[in-house]
Amino acid sequence: MKKIWFFSLLAVPLAVAAFTLHWHNDAPTYVKDAEERVSSYLSYSFGPTKCMSDQNDANAWTMECQIITSKRDLKYTVYPADKASEGTPRSFFMVAENKDAQLSAKADLMVYLDIGSHDS
């Protein structure tokens, strides 16, 4: 019984720390919005998807989305809406950085995000 109690005392703070680190994201709101929206739209079209972002510079974030069932990685750059060359109704705009991301931009709900590419 003492072992269970001891492990419980260790497990609770570790779980709280892991949860805090996992969910604490210093990304600005527009990046969090992009992660949520793109993950949702890709999940609708391709199955469970997880998106995570890393900062490139002050106004650009690299977002990588993994479609879990197919192990495909889609890479985008996310910018705040005020940096868009044309108006956008969202807090962000994106550019597809690899072939899979470019193809995803034409799938189902993703077309509503008007994802750009370096080719366009």
C-alpha positions as CSV (number, residue, x, y, z in Angstrom):
1,M,0.0,0.0,0.0
2,K,2.9,2.4,0.8
3,K,4.3,1.8,-2.7
4,I,1.0,2.8,-4.3
5,W,0.7,5.9,-2.2
6,F,4.3,6.9,-3.0
7,F,3.8,6.4,-6.8
8,S,0.6,8.4,-6.5
9,L,2.4,11.3,-4.9
10,L,5.0,11.2,-7.7
11,A,2.5,10.7,-10.6
12,V,0.2,13.6,-9.8
13,P,2.8,16.4,-10.0
14,L,4.4,14.8,-13.0
15,A,1.0,14.5,-14.8
16,V,0.2,18.2,-14.0
17,A,3.6,19.3,-15.3
18,A,3.3,17.3,-18.5
19,F,-0.2,18.6,-19.1
20,T,0.9,22.2,-18.5
21,L,3.9,21.8,-20.9
22,H,1.9,20.1,-23.5
23,W,-1.0,22.6,-23.5
24,H,1.0,25.7,-22.8
25,N,1.8,27.2,-26.2
26,D,3.3,30.6,-26.5
27,A,2.0,30.9,-30.0
28,P,-0.2,34.0,-30.8
29,T,-3.9,33.6,-31.2
30,Y,-3.8,33.6,-35.0
31,V,-1.4,30.5,-34.9
32,K,-3.6,28.7,-32.5
33,D,-6.6,29.5,-34.7
34,A,-4.8,28.1,-37.7
35,E,-3.8,24.9,-35.9
36,E,-7.4,24.3,-34.7
37,R,-9.0,25.1,-38.0
38,V,-6.6,23.2,-40.3
39,S,-6.5,20.2,-38.0
40,S,-10.3,20.1,-38.0
41,Y,-10.6,20.5,-41.8
42,L,-7.9,17.9,-42.5
43,S,-9.5,15.5,-40.0
44,Y,-12.8,15.9,-41.9
45,S,-11.1,15.0,-45.2
46,F,-8.3,12.6,-44.3
47,G,-8.9,11.3,-40.8
48,P,-7.3,12.2,-37.4
49,T,-4.8,15.0,-37.8
50,K,-2.5,16.8,-35.4
51,C,-1.0,20.2,-36.2
52,M,1.9,21.9,-34.3
53,S,3.7,25.1,-34.9
54,D,7.2,26.6,-34.4
55,Q,8.1,30.3,-34.7
56,N,10.2,31.3,-37.8
57,D,10.3,35.0,-37.1
58,A,8.2,37.7,-35.6
59,N,5.4,37.3,-38.2
60,A,5.8,33.8,-39.5
61,W,5.3,30.4,-38.0
62,T,5.9,27.0,-39.5
63,M,3.0,24.6,-39.0
64,E,3.4,20.9,-39.6
65,C,0.3,18.8,-39.7
66,Q,0.5,15.0,-39.6
67,I,-2.4,12.9,-40.9
68,I,-2.1,10.1,-38.4
69,T,-3.6,7.3,-40.5
70,S,-1.4,7.9,-43.5
71,K,1.7,9.3,-41.8
72,R,1.6,12.2,-44.3
73,D,3.3,15.4,-43.2
74,L,1.9,18.7,-44.5
75,K,3.9,21.8,-44.0
76,Y,2.6,25.4,-44.1
77,T,3.8,28.8,-43.1
78,V,1.2,30.8,-41.1
79,Y,1.1,34.6,-41.1
80,P,-1.2,37.1,-39.3
81,A,-4.1,38.4,-41.4
82,D,-2.7,41.9,-41.5
83,K,0.3,40.7,-43.5
84,A,-1.9,39.2,-46.3
85,S,-1.7,40.9,-49.6
86,E,-5.5,40.6,-49.9
87,G,-8.1,40.8,-47.2
88,T,-9.0,37.6,-45.3
89,P,-11.9,37.0,-43.0
90,R,-9.7,34.9,-40.6
91,S,-7.0,35.9,-38.2
92,F,-4.4,34.2,-40.3
93,F,-3.4,33.3,-43.8
94,M,-1.2,30.4,-44.9
95,V,1.2,29.3,-47.6
96,A,1.6,25.6,-48.5
97,E,5.3,24.6,-48.3
98,N,5.3,21.0,-49.7
99,K,3.5,19.0,-52.3
100,D,1.1,17.3,-49.8
101,A,0.1,20.7,-48.4
102,Q,-0.5,22.1,-51.9
103,L,-2.8,19.1,-52.7
104,S,-4.6,19.4,-49.4
105,A,-5.5,23.0,-50.2
106,K,-7.9,21.7,-52.8
107,A,-9.7,19.2,-50.6
108,D,-13.2,19.7,-49.2
109,L,-13.3,22.4,-46.5
110,M,-9.7,23.4,-47.0
111,V,-10.6,25.4,-50.1
112,Y,-12.3,27.9,-47.9
113,L,-8.9,28.8,-46.3
114,D,-7.5,30.2,-49.6
115,I,-4.1,28.6,-49.0
116,G,-1.4,30.2,-51.1
117,S,1.7,28.5,-52.5
118,H,5.0,29.7,-53.8
119,D,3.9,28.7,-57.3
120,S,1.0,31.1,-57.3
